[in-house]
């Protein structure tokens, strides 16, 4: 095969690869890496709620510190009751 044809195939391969990445990559998740990090864990949890998560509970247990719960969101989508640290979640499947 001629070197000229090989260069054309390489250029086409690069074009197909870049087009595929552009069309099929989940860009909304990749953009998270460009955003600045929140200064507190609570701000991070509040961002989850802004992105559509209903509720989240985080338990932090560090050596030589008291355990801490962080919460954000609501217990139920239909009620505005704030979530509490001992809330239980159930995943509903529509299958």
Gaussian input, Z-matrix of N, CA and C with variables (Angstrom, degrees):
# hf/3-21g

backbone

0 1
 N
 C     1     B1
 C     2     B2     1     A1
 N     3     B3     2     A2     1     D1
 C     4     B4     3     A3     2     D2
 C     5     B5     4     A4     3     D3
 N     6     B6     5     A5     4     D4
 C     7     B7     6     A6     5     D5
 C     8     B8     7     A7     6     D6
 N     9     B9     8     A8     7     D7
 C    10    B10     9     A9     8     D8
 C    11    B11    10    A10     9     D9
 N    12    B12    11    A11    10    D10
 C    13    B13    12    A12    11    D11
 C    14    B14    13    A13    12    D12
 N    15    B15    14    A14    13    D13
 C    16    B16    15    A15    14    D14
 C    17    B17    16    A16    15    D15
 N    18    B18    17    A17    16    D16
 C    19    B19    18    A18    17    D17
 C    20    B20    19    A19    18    D18
 N    21    B21    20    A20    19    D19
 C    22    B22    21    A21    20    D20
 C    23    B23    22    A22    21    D21
 N    24    B24    23    A23    22    D22
 C    25    B25    24    A24    23    D23
 C    26    B26    25    A25    24    D24
 N    27    B27    26    A26    25    D25
 C    28    B28    27    A27    26    D26
 C    29    B29    28    A28    27    D27
 N    30    B30    29    A29    28    D28
 C    31    B31    30    A30    29    D29
 C    32    B32    31    A31    30    D30
 N    33    B33    32    A32    31    D31
 C    34    B34    33    A33    32    D32
 C    35    B35    34    A34    33    D33
 N    36    B36    35    A35    34    D34
 C    37    B37    36    A36    35    D35
 C    38    B38    37    A37    36    D36
 N    39    B39    38    A38    37    D37
 C    40    B40    39    A39    38    D38
 C    41    B41    40    A40    39    D39
 N    42    B42    41    A41    40    D40
 C    43    B43    42    A42    41    D41
 C    44    B44    43    A43    42    D42
 N    45    B45    44    A44    43    D43
 C    46    B46    45    A45    44    D44
 C    47    B47    46    A46    45    D45
 N    48    B48    47    A47    46    D46
 C    49    B49    48    A48    47    D47
 C    50    B50    49    A49    48    D48
 N    51    B51    50    A50    49    D49
 C    52    B52    51    A51    50    D50
 C    53    B53    52    A52    51    D51
 N    54    B54    53    A53    52    D52
 C    55    B55    54    A54    53    D53
 C    56    B56    55    A55    54    D54
 N    57    B57    56    A56    55    D55
 C    58    B58    57    A57    56    D56
 C    59    B59    58    A58    57    D57
 N    60    B60    59    A59    58    D58
 C    61    B61    60    A60    59    D59
 C    62    B62    61    A61    60    D60
 N    63    B63    62    A62    61    D61
 C    64    B64    63    A63    62    D62
 C    65    B65    64    A64    63    D63
 N    66    B66    65    A65    64    D64
 C    67    B67    66    A66    65    D65
 C    68    B68    67    A67    66    D66
 N    69    B69    68    A68    67    D67
 C    70    B70    69    A69    68    D68
 C    71    B71    70    A70    69    D69
 N    72    B72    71    A71    70    D70
 C    73    B73    72    A72    71    D71
 C    74    B74    73    A73    72    D72
 N    75    B75    74    A74    73    D73
 C    76    B76    75    A75    74    D74
 C    77    B77    76    A76    75    D75
 N    78    B78    77    A77    76    D76
 C    79    B79    78    A78    77    D77
 C    80    B80    79    A79    78    D78
 N    81    B81    80    A80    79    D79
 C    82    B82    81    A81    80    D80
 C    83    B83    82    A82    81    D81
 N    84    B84    83    A83    82    D82
 C    85    B85    84    A84    83    D83
 C    86    B86    85    A85    84    D84
 N    87    B87    86    A86    85    D85
 C    88    B88    87    A87    86    D86
 C    89    B89    88    A88    87    D87
 N    90    B90    89    A89    88    D88
 C    91    B91    90    A90    89    D89
 C    92    B92    91    A91    90    D90
 N    93    B93    92    A92    91    D91
 C    94    B94    93    A93    92    D92
 C    95    B95    94    A94    93    D93
 N    96    B96    95    A95    94    D94
 C    97    B97    96    A96    95    D95
 C    98    B98    97    A97    96    D96
 N    99    B99    98    A98    97    D97
 C   100   B100    99    A99    98    D98
 C   101   B101   100   A100    99    D99
 N   102   B102   101   A101   100   D100
 C   103   B103   102   A102   101   D101
 C   104   B104   103   A103   102   D102
 N   105   B105   104   A104   103   D103
 C   106   B106   105   A105   104   D104
 C   107   B107   106   A106   105   D105
 N   108   B108   107   A107   106   D106
 C   109   B109   108   A108   107   D107
 C   110   B110   109   A109   108   D108
 N   111   B111   110   A110   109   D109
 C   112   B112   111   A111   110   D110
 C   113   B113   112   A112   111   D111
 N   114   B114   113   A113   112   D112
 C   115   B115   114   A114   113   D113
 C   116   B116   115   A115   114   D114
 N   117   B117   116   A116   115   D115
 C   118   B118   117   A117   116   D116
 C   119   B119   118   A118   117   D117
 N   120   B120   119   A119   118   D118
 C   121   B121   120   A120   119   D119
 C   122   B122   121   A121   120   D120
 N   123   B123   122   A122   121   D121
 C   124   B124   123   A123   122   D122
 C   125   B125   124   A124   123   D123
 N   126   B126   125   A125   124   D124
 C   127   B127   126   A126   125   D125
 C   128   B128   127   A127   126   D126
 N   129   B129   128   A128   127   D127
 C   130   B130   129   A129   128   D128
 C   131   B131   130   A130   129   D129
 N   132   B132   131   A131   130   D130
 C   133   B133   132   A132   131   D131
 C   134   B134   133   A133   132   D132
 N   135   B135   134   A134   133   D133
 C   136   B136   135   A135   134   D134
 C   137   B137   136   A136   135   D135
 N   138   B138   137   A137   136   D136
 C   139   B139   138   A138   137   D137
 C   140   B140   139   A139   138   D138
 N   141   B141   140   A140   139   D139
 C   142   B142   141   A141   140   D140
 C   143   B143   142   A142   141   D141
 N   144   B144   143   A143   142   D142
 C   145   B145   144   A144   143   D143
 C   146   B146   145   A145   144   D144
 N   147   B147   146   A146   145   D145
 C   148   B148   147   A147   146   D146
 C   149   B149   148   A148   147   D147
 N   150   B150   149   A149   148   D148
 C   151   B151   150   A150   149   D149
 C   152   B152   151   A151   150   D150
 N   153   B153   152   A152   151   D151
 C   154   B154   153   A153   152   D152
 C   155   B155   154   A154   153   D153
 N   156   B156   155   A155   154   D154
 C   157   B157   156   A156   155   D155
 C   158   B158   157   A157   156   D156
 N   159   B159   158   A158   157   D157
 C   160   B160   159   A159   158   D158
 C   161   B161   160   A160   159   D159
 N   162   B162   161   A161   160   D160
 C   163   B163   162   A162   161   D161
 C   164   B164   163   A163   162   D162
 N   165   B165   164   A164   163   D163
 C   166   B166   165   A165   164   D164
 C   167   B167   166   A166   165   D165
 N   168   B168   167   A167   166   D166
 C   169   B169   168   A168   167   D167
 C   170   B170   169   A169   168   D168
 N   171   B171   170   A170   169   D169
 C   172   B172   171   A171   170   D170
 C   173   B173   172   A172   171   D171
 N   174   B174   173   A173   172   D172
 C   175   B175   174   A174   173   D173
 C   176   B176   175   A175   174   D174
 N   177   B177   176   A176   175   D175
 C   178   B178   177   A177   176   D176
 C   179   B179   178   A178   177   D177
 N   180   B180   179   A179   178   D178
 C   181   B181   180   A180   179   D179
 C   182   B182   181   A181   180   D180
 N   183   B183   182   A182   181   D181
 C   184   B184   183   A183   182   D182
 C   185   B185   184   A184   183   D183
 N   186   B186   185   A185   184   D184
 C   187   B187   186   A186   185   D185
 C   188   B188   187   A187   186   D186
 N   189   B189   188   A188   187   D187
 C   190   B190   189   A189   188   D188
 C   191   B191   190   A190   189   D189
 N   192   B192   191   A191   190   D190
 C   193   B193   192   A192   191   D191
 C   194   B194   193   A193   192   D192
 N   195   B195   194   A194   193   D193
 C   196   B196   195   A195   194   D194
 C   197   B197   196   A196   195   D195
 N   198   B198   197   A197   196   D196
 C   199   B199   198   A198   197   D197
 C   200   B200   199   A199   198   D198
 N   201   B201   200   A200   199   D199
 C   202   B202   201   A201   200   D200
 C   203   B203   202   A202   201   D201
 N   204   B204   203   A203   202   D202
 C   205   B205   204   A204   203   D203
 C   206   B206   205   A205   204   D204
 N   207   B207   206   A206   205   D205
 C   208   B208   207   A207   206   D206
 C   209   B209   208   A208   207   D207
 N   210   B210   209   A209   208   D208
 C   211   B211   210   A210   209   D209
 C   212   B212   211   A211   210   D210
 N   213   B213   212   A212   211   D211
 C   214   B214   213   A213   212   D212
 C   215   B215   214   A214   213   D213
 N   216   B216   215   A215   214   D214
 C   217   B217   216   A216   215   D215
 C   218   B218   217   A217   216   D216
 N   219   B219   218   A218   217   D217
 C   220   B220   219   A219   218   D218
 C   221   B221   220   A220   219   D219
 N   222   B222   221   A221   220   D220
 C   223   B223   222   A222   221   D221
 C   224   B224   223   A223   222   D222
 N   225   B225   224   A224   223   D223
 C   226   B226   225   A225   224   D224
 C   227   B227   226   A226   225   D225
 N   228   B228   227   A227   226   D226
 C   229   B229   228   A228   227   D227
 C   230   B230   229   A229   228   D228
 N   231   B231   230   A230   229   D229
 C   232   B232   231   A231   230   D230
 C   233   B233   232   A232   231   D231
 N   234   B234   233   A233   232   D232
 C   235   B235   234   A234   233   D233
 C   236   B236   235   A235   234   D234
 N   237   B237   236   A236   235   D235
 C   238   B238   237   A237   236   D236
 C   239   B239   238   A238   237   D237
 N   240   B240   239   A239   238   D238
 C   241   B241   240   A240   239   D239
 C   242   B242   241   A241   240   D240
 N   243   B243   242   A242   241   D241
 C   244   B244   243   A243   242   D242
 C   245   B245   244   A244   243   D243
 N   246   B246   245   A245   244   D244
 C   247   B247   246   A246   245   D245
 C   248   B248   247   A247   246   D246
 N   249   B249   248   A248   247   D247
 C   250   B250   249   A249   248   D248
 C   251   B251   250   A250   249   D249
 N   252   B252   251   A251   250   D250
 C   253   B253   252   A252   251   D251
 C   254   B254   253   A253   252   D252
 N   255   B255   254   A254   253   D253
 C   256   B256   255   A255   254   D254
 C   257   B257   256   A256   255   D255
 N   258   B258   257   A257   256   D256
 C   259   B259   258   A258   257   D257
 C   260   B260   259   A259   258   D258
 N   261   B261   260   A260   259   D259
 C   262   B262   261   A261   260   D260
 C   263   B263   262   A262   261   D261
 N   264   B264   263   A263   262   D262
 C   265   B265   264   A264   263   D263
 C   266   B266   265   A265   264   D264
 N   267   B267   266   A266   265   D265
 C   268   B268   267   A267   266   D266
 C   269   B269   268   A268   267   D267
 N   270   B270   269   A269   268   D268
 C   271   B271   270   A270   269   D269
 C   272   B272   271   A271   270   D270
 N   273   B273   272   A272   271   D271
 C   274   B274   273   A273   272   D272
 C   275   B275   274   A274   273   D273
 N   276   B276   275   A275   274   D274
 C   277   B277   276   A276   275   D275
 C   278   B278   277   A277   276   D276
 N   279   B279   278   A278   277   D277
 C   280   B280   279   A279   278   D278
 C   281   B281   280   A280   279   D279
 N   282   B282   281   A281   280   D280
 C   283   B283   282   A282   281   D281
 C   284   B284   283   A283   282   D282

   B1=1.4481
   B2=1.5279
   B3=1.2972
   B4=1.4599
   B5=1.5315
   B6=1.3257
   B7=1.4682
   B8=1.5275
   B9=1.3115
   B10=1.4669
   B11=1.5306
   B12=1.3275
   B13=1.4650
   B14=1.5323
   B15=1.3279
   B16=1.4657
   B17=1.5236
   B18=1.3290
   B19=1.4671
   B20=1.5238
   B21=1.3129
   B22=1.4709
   B23=1.5216
   B24=1.3236
   B25=1.4662
   B26=1.5229
   B27=1.3146
   B28=1.4630
   B29=1.5289
   B30=1.3148
   B31=1.4681
   B32=1.5224
   B33=1.3250
   B34=1.4610
   B35=1.5348
   B36=1.3268
   B37=1.4633
   B38=1.5263
   B39=1.3255
   B40=1.4648
   B41=1.5179
   B42=1.3078
   B43=1.4682
   B44=1.5280
   B45=1.3192
   B46=1.4696
   B47=1.5240
   B48=1.3269
   B49=1.4640
   B50=1.5196
   B51=1.3249
   B52=1.4638
   B53=1.5232
   B54=1.3183
   B55=1.4613
   B56=1.5218
   B57=1.3152
   B58=1.4617
   B59=1.5218
   B60=1.3162
   B61=1.4656
   B62=1.5180
   B63=1.3232
   B64=1.4573
   B65=1.5302
   B66=1.3195
   B67=1.4633
   B68=1.5290
   B69=1.3239
   B70=1.4549
   B71=1.5232
   B72=1.3096
   B73=1.4688
   B74=1.5267
   B75=1.3292
   B76=1.4724
   B77=1.5295
   B78=1.3189
   B79=1.4640
   B80=1.5066
   B81=1.3272
   B82=1.4599
   B83=1.5248
   B84=1.3365
   B85=1.4622
   B86=1.5255
   B87=1.2897
   B88=1.4563
   B89=1.5162
   B90=1.3269
   B91=1.4620
   B92=1.5207
   B93=1.3321
   B94=1.4693
   B95=1.5245
   B96=1.3191
   B97=1.4566
   B98=1.5223
   B99=1.3144
   B100=1.4559
   B101=1.5198
   B102=1.3267
   B103=1.4621
   B104=1.5327
   B105=1.3289
   B106=1.4613
   B107=1.5288
   B108=1.3184
   B109=1.4598
   B110=1.5184
   B111=1.3199
   B112=1.4655
   B113=1.5213
   B114=1.3152
   B115=1.4616
   B116=1.5278
   B117=1.3453
   B118=1.4682
   B119=1.5267
   B120=1.3122
   B121=1.4577
   B122=1.5245
   B123=1.3267
   B124=1.4682
   B125=1.5238
   B126=1.3208
   B127=1.4595
   B128=1.5279
   B129=1.3291
   B130=1.4683
   B131=1.5242
   B132=1.3251
   B133=1.4676
   B134=1.5249
   B135=1.3124
   B136=1.4651
   B137=1.5326
   B138=1.3306
   B139=1.4622
   B140=1.5276
   B141=1.3402
   B142=1.4627
   B143=1.5248
   B144=1.3137
   B145=1.4649
   B146=1.5288
   B147=1.3221
   B148=1.4697
   B149=1.5262
   B150=1.3397
   B151=1.4604
   B152=1.5299
   B153=1.3472
   B154=1.4570
   B155=1.5154
   B156=1.3339
   B157=1.4666
   B158=1.5207
   B159=1.3287
   B160=1.4655
   B161=1.5224
   B162=1.3173
   B163=1.4487
   B164=1.5083
   B165=1.3114
   B166=1.4614
   B167=1.5256
   B168=1.3350
   B169=1.4560
   B170=1.5237
   B171=1.3245
   B172=1.4620
   B173=1.5259
   B174=1.3297
   B175=1.4651
   B176=1.5195
   B177=1.3324
   B178=1.4603
   B179=1.5194
   B180=1.3226
   B181=1.4651
   B182=1.5255
   B183=1.3279
   B184=1.4605
   B185=1.5189
   B186=1.2968
   B187=1.4560
   B188=1.5308
   B189=1.3270
   B190=1.4685
   B191=1.5291
   B192=1.3338
   B193=1.4650
   B194=1.5238
   B195=1.3127
   B196=1.4595
   B197=1.5286
   B198=1.3373
   B199=1.4745
   B200=1.5292
   B201=1.3240
   B202=1.4684
   B203=1.5261
   B204=1.3356
   B205=1.4558
   B206=1.5170
   B207=1.3308
   B208=1.4610
   B209=1.5241
   B210=1.3210
   B211=1.4635
   B212=1.5251
   B213=1.3259
   B214=1.4523
   B215=1.5215
   B216=1.3120
   B217=1.4599
   B218=1.5140
   B219=1.3416
   B220=1.4636
   B221=1.5202
   B222=1.3299
   B223=1.4623
   B224=1.5213
   B225=1.3178
   B226=1.4568
   B227=1.5226
   B228=1.3165
   B229=1.4640
   B230=1.5171
   B231=1.3313
   B232=1.4588
   B233=1.5192
   B234=1.3278
   B235=1.4626
   B236=1.5219
   B237=1.3099
   B238=1.4674
   B239=1.5337
   B240=1.3266
   B241=1.4550
   B242=1.5311
   B243=1.3329
   B244=1.4665
   B245=1.5283
   B246=1.3017
   B247=1.4538
   B248=1.5283
   B249=1.3251
   B250=1.4653
   B251=1.5208
   B252=1.3137
   B253=1.4673
   B254=1.5216
   B255=1.3234
   B256=1.4659
   B257=1.5324
   B258=1.3274
   B259=1.4602
   B260=1.5217
   B261=1.3223
   B262=1.4563
   B263=1.5256
   B264=1.3195
   B265=1.4619
   B266=1.5164
   B267=1.3104
   B268=1.4546
   B269=1.5107
   B270=1.3175
   B271=1.4634
   B272=1.5112
   B273=1.3197
   B274=1.4560
   B275=1.5141
   B276=1.3086
   B277=1.4592
   B278=1.5179
   B279=1.3072
   B280=1.4727
   B281=1.5219
   B282=1.3243
   B283=1.4781
   B284=1.5022
   A1=108.44
   A2=116.15
   A3=121.59
   A4=110.64
   A5=117.12
   A6=120.48
   A7=112.72
   A8=116.63
   A9=120.13
   A10=110.30
   A11=117.58
   A12=121.85
   A13=111.13
   A14=116.58
   A15=120.02
   A16=110.15
   A17=117.40
   A18=120.66
   A19=111.40
   A20=117.50
   A21=121.02
   A22=110.14
   A23=117.29
   A24=120.59
   A25=111.32
   A26=117.45
   A27=120.61
   A28=110.45
   A29=117.31
   A30=121.22
   A31=110.51
   A32=117.05
   A33=120.33
   A34=110.69
   A35=117.26
   A36=120.81
   A37=110.73
   A38=116.87
   A39=120.83
   A40=110.30
   A41=117.61
   A42=121.65
   A43=111.41
   A44=117.55
   A45=121.14
   A46=110.47
   A47=117.72
   A48=121.30
   A49=111.11
   A50=117.57
   A51=120.79
   A52=112.08
   A53=117.29
   A54=120.83
   A55=110.82
   A56=117.76
   A57=121.61
   A58=111.54
   A59=116.19
   A60=119.70
   A61=109.99
   A62=117.14
   A63=120.75
   A64=111.74
   A65=117.35
   A66=120.91
   A67=113.79
   A68=117.97
   A69=120.03
   A70=115.18
   A71=119.32
   A72=120.84
   A73=110.25
   A74=117.82
   A75=120.75
   A76=110.67
   A77=117.43
   A78=122.21
   A79=113.26
   A80=118.54
   A81=120.03
   A82=111.41
   A83=117.57
   A84=120.11
   A85=110.96
   A86=117.50
   A87=120.67
   A88=112.86
   A89=116.38
   A90=120.06
   A91=112.79
   A92=118.16
   A93=120.83
   A94=111.14
   A95=117.45
   A96=120.75
   A97=112.32
   A98=117.75
   A99=121.41
   A100=112.78
   A101=117.47
   A102=120.87
   A103=109.90
   A104=117.17
   A105=118.82
   A106=110.70
   A107=116.53
   A108=120.83
   A109=110.53
   A110=117.57
   A111=120.16
   A112=110.17
   A113=115.94
   A114=119.76
   A115=112.52
   A116=117.80
   A117=120.07
   A118=109.91
   A119=114.97
   A120=120.45
   A121=110.65
   A122=117.21
   A123=120.33
   A124=110.98
   A125=117.63
   A126=120.49
   A127=110.75
   A128=116.67
   A129=120.78
   A130=110.31
   A131=116.97
   A132=120.47
   A133=111.06
   A134=116.80
   A135=120.07
   A136=111.04
   A137=117.34
   A138=120.08
   A139=111.02
   A140=117.37
   A141=120.40
   A142=110.06
   A143=116.45
   A144=121.03
   A145=109.59
   A146=117.23
   A147=120.78
   A148=111.72
   A149=117.59
   A150=122.17
   A151=112.94
   A152=117.64
   A153=119.76
   A154=115.97
   A155=118.75
   A156=120.98
   A157=107.47
   A158=118.04
   A159=120.95
   A160=112.39
   A161=116.80
   A162=120.18
   A163=111.12
   A164=115.23
   A165=120.02
   A166=109.33
   A167=114.79
   A168=122.23
   A169=107.23
   A170=116.50
   A171=121.52
   A172=108.22
   A173=115.26
   A174=122.28
   A175=107.73
   A176=116.16
   A177=121.08
   A178=108.19
   A179=115.68
   A180=121.81
   A181=107.81
   A182=116.02
   A183=121.13
   A184=110.08
   A185=114.39
   A186=120.48
   A187=109.42
   A188=116.17
   A189=123.91
   A190=113.68
   A191=117.78
   A192=122.54
   A193=108.68
   A194=115.17
   A195=119.84
   A196=109.37
   A197=118.18
   A198=119.82
   A199=110.83
   A200=115.84
   A201=121.52
   A202=108.75
   A203=115.79
   A204=122.52
   A205=108.56
   A206=116.04
   A207=122.48
   A208=106.85
   A209=116.32
   A210=120.29
   A211=109.92
   A212=114.40
   A213=120.35
   A214=108.10
   A215=116.39
   A216=120.94
   A217=112.82
   A218=114.23
   A219=121.55
   A220=110.54
   A221=114.71
   A222=120.72
   A223=110.70
   A224=116.41
   A225=122.25
   A226=108.44
   A227=116.88
   A228=120.14
   A229=112.43
   A230=115.76
   A231=120.17
   A232=113.94
   A233=117.60
   A234=120.40
   A235=109.34
   A236=117.07
   A237=119.61
   A238=113.52
   A239=117.64
   A240=120.77
   A241=109.56
   A242=117.49
   A243=119.13
   A244=111.55
   A245=115.22
   A246=120.86
   A247=109.31
   A248=116.10
   A249=121.20
   A250=108.96
   A251=116.54
   A252=120.75
   A253=114.38
   A254=118.98
   A255=119.64
   A256=112.21
   A257=116.75
   A258=121.47
   A259=110.83
   A260=115.40
   A261=121.78
   A262=108.48
   A263=115.89
   A264=120.86
   A265=108.92
   A266=114.48
   A267=120.53
   A268=107.79
   A269=114.58
   A270=119.57
   A271=108.44
   A272=116.16
   A273=121.97
   A274=108.62
   A275=116.73
   A276=121.50
   A277=109.22
   A278=116.64
   A279=120.72
   A280=111.35
   A281=117.95
   A282=121.60
   A283=110.80
   D1=141.08
   D2=-176.66
   D3=-74.81
   D4=146.84
   D5=178.35
   D6=-57.33
   D7=-33.46
   D8=178.97
   D9=-63.07
   D10=-42.11
   D11=179.50
   D12=-67.96
   D13=-36.77
   D14=178.61
   D15=-64.15
   D16=-41.64
   D17=178.49
   D18=-64.15
   D19=-36.77
   D20=177.22
   D21=-65.35
   D22=-43.18
   D23=178.13
   D24=-64.10
   D25=-40.05
   D26=177.83
   D27=-63.07
   D28=-44.38
   D29=179.10
   D30=-62.63
   D31=-40.69
   D32=178.23
   D33=-65.82
   D34=-39.13
   D35=178.96
   D36=-63.18
   D37=-42.40
   D38=177.52
   D39=-63.59
   D40=-43.34
   D41=179.81
   D42=-63.12
   D43=-44.45
   D44=178.62
   D45=-64.31
   D46=-41.38
   D47=179.64
   D48=-62.90
   D49=-49.25
   D50=-179.65
   D51=-64.29
   D52=-39.06
   D53=177.08
   D54=-63.84
   D55=-41.74
   D56=178.97
   D57=-64.07
   D58=-43.33
   D59=177.94
   D60=-61.63
   D61=-44.68
   D62=-179.46
   D63=-62.15
   D64=-41.37
   D65=-175.74
   D66=-79.43
   D67=-35.54
   D68=-168.98
   D69=-111.73
   D70=-8.68
   D71=-179.16
   D72=-76.48
   D73=142.41
   D74=177.22
   D75=-78.67
   D76=83.60
   D77=-173.97
   D78=-60.42
   D79=-35.02
   D80=-177.16
   D81=-61.76
   D82=-29.85
   D83=177.72
   D84=-81.14
   D85=-33.08
   D86=178.03
   D87=-68.00
   D88=-28.46
   D89=179.59
   D90=-70.24
   D91=-18.90
   D92=177.59
   D93=-60.46
   D94=-30.89
   D95=-179.50
   D96=-69.22
   D97=-19.53
   D98=-179.15
   D99=-89.83
   D100=-17.10
   D101=-179.30
   D102=-77.59
   D103=146.93
   D104=176.16
   D105=-68.65
   D106=148.90
   D107=179.42
   D108=-75.32
   D109=142.13
   D110=175.12
   D111=-65.03
   D112=155.10
   D113=-177.75
   D114=-83.54
   D115=-16.93
   D116=179.06
   D117=-132.84
   D118=159.68
   D119=176.92
   D120=-65.03
   D121=-36.76
   D122=179.49
   D123=-61.75
   D124=-39.97
   D125=177.54
   D126=-64.45
   D127=-37.21
   D128=177.19
   D129=-62.49
   D130=-44.59
   D131=179.55
   D132=-64.82
   D133=-38.72
   D134=178.30
   D135=-64.23
   D136=-32.25
   D137=175.85
   D138=-66.79
   D139=-35.24
   D140=175.41
   D141=-57.93
   D142=-44.65
   D143=-179.21
   D144=-64.27
   D145=-40.40
   D146=177.92
   D147=-62.68
   D148=-26.95
   D149=-179.87
   D150=-86.56
   D151=-3.43
   D152=175.06
   D153=112.57
   D154=2.13
   D155=174.86
   D156=-73.78
   D157=136.21
   D158=-177.63
   D159=-70.97
   D160=-46.19
   D161=-178.46
   D162=-162.98
   D163=153.63
   D164=-179.27
   D165=-147.49
   D166=141.85
   D167=175.80
   D168=-127.19
   D169=129.69
   D170=178.13
   D171=-123.21
   D172=131.75
   D173=177.88
   D174=-111.08
   D175=122.72
   D176=-179.49
   D177=-115.95
   D178=121.82
   D179=179.50
   D180=-125.93
   D181=102.92
   D182=-178.97
   D183=-107.68
   D184=150.21
   D185=178.67
   D186=-61.63
   D187=135.75
   D188=178.74
   D189=66.19
   D190=20.17
   D191=175.42
   D192=-135.70
   D193=155.32
   D194=174.46
   D195=-71.64
   D196=141.88
   D197=175.26
   D198=-62.00
   D199=145.88
   D200=-177.31
   D201=-132.22
   D202=138.61
   D203=172.25
   D204=-103.36
   D205=138.57
   D206=171.87
   D207=-121.27
   D208=134.29
   D209=-179.03
   D210=-133.40
   D211=155.24
   D212=174.27
   D213=-159.63
   D214=144.59
   D215=177.43
   D216=103.69
   D217=-160.28
   D218=-176.37
   D219=-124.98
   D220=154.13
   D221=179.18
   D222=-67.62
   D223=-39.63
   D224=-175.71
   D225=-132.66
   D226=143.29
   D227=178.77
   D228=-61.91
   D229=-33.42
   D230=-173.20
   D231=-84.85
   D232=-16.29
   D233=-178.85
   D234=-120.81
   D235=143.84
   D236=-179.86
   D237=-85.16
   D238=26.85
   D239=179.98
   D240=-72.58
   D241=121.12
   D242=-179.72
   D243=-62.01
   D244=148.54
   D245=-179.63
   D246=-73.16
   D247=150.70
   D248=176.89
   D249=-121.50
   D250=166.78
   D251=-169.51
   D252=-67.95
   D253=-20.36
   D254=179.41
   D255=-105.97
   D256=23.96
   D257=-179.95
   D258=-69.85
   D259=145.65
   D260=175.49
   D261=-109.69
   D262=145.68
   D263=-179.42
   D264=-116.94
   D265=147.09
   D266=177.28
   D267=-129.60
   D268=131.39
   D269=178.95
   D270=-88.64
   D271=127.58
   D272=178.47
   D273=-100.97
   D274=128.35
   D275=178.83
   D276=-108.21
   D277=140.70
   D278=178.62
   D279=-102.23
   D280=16.25
   D281=-178.99
   D282=-70.44

